[in-house]
Amino acid sequence: MKTPADSQARRRLILALATWGGAGYLPVAPGTWGSLAALPLWWLLAQAGPWGYGLGVAALTGLSLWVAGPAQGWLGREDHPAIVIDEVVGMLI
């Protein structure tokens, strides 16, 4: 049985992923901040070789598809500027 706390934790997790740890909430250019926040992940995946990199990008792409929709609903706007996980995936690609 789902409890309200489970639902709240799920919402926080999805928003944290969609905003890439809150980088999307930074002022002026949230997409740029999201891209900058992706650089440590890029470096980490680059150490994994081409197959590891490709699998990591594929996994993150799937994750972004899972979190972006609900995040849009909770943030109240389609393509909300705080949702920067698409910039993260774009930087990796």
Disulfide bonds with the S-S distance in Angstrom:
none
